[in-house]
């Protein structure tokens, strides 16, 4: 089974009608959606028909109950702690589809003393970097990753976002990555440039660098060269929110079926293409 550890939050997706004007009003369409990188990946994996488990923490509140019910309704095995207040992310999306996120992770960042039974039977544990940048959640992620590896499973990591990585510290993140020894590392072009990928990746790690509508680059360990995997053409992009998570879902679901990384990246592109038309991670 594939498990994904990290955030389950409410996304408040804002489509302004035009440029946001400071100090006054800008008409907008506003959508409330299930969000959180880890939850998006889990939902998309379930949508592909693969068994998947979500691990995290939500608030003991109506929002947390609604979000976990929505995720379970998509076929995800949901394992959560319920304390604190459920997090939220305001997502501003420009007319070209580019999104800017203002996150308050809330309870998601406070996952602690996670039950080791959560990863029983897990062959691959996926960790978006959001959950690796601050304790107590980061400590829980590391502990469960160690349990999965001890049981013969593997770990994958998504670099998630350049700004938090920069704030956390590149060297510090890379040192933590070496300790996790991921079998797969996903990053977009900005994150890869910041981290110095693929050269800085731990030995034995497959590195996948996404680059929007351009081909993804798949670096196999020990080769030093990239396999180019073309993206799926999308005529009109309205909202890129969740596209990276959908790519991760398609890629990881294929890996758990035994696909090679290049074929898995093609599946990642196909899954990502499905979420670019609607608000938030809709369709993921």
Helices and strands as residue ranges (DSSP letters): E 2-6, E 9-16, E 28-35, H 37-47, E 52-58, H 62-73, E 77-82, E 86-93, E 99-106, G 107-110, G 116-119, E 124-128, G 129-132, H 137-150, E 154-158, H 162-168, H 170-180, E 184-188, H 189-195, E 206-211, E 214-219, E 226-229, H 243-256, H 261-273
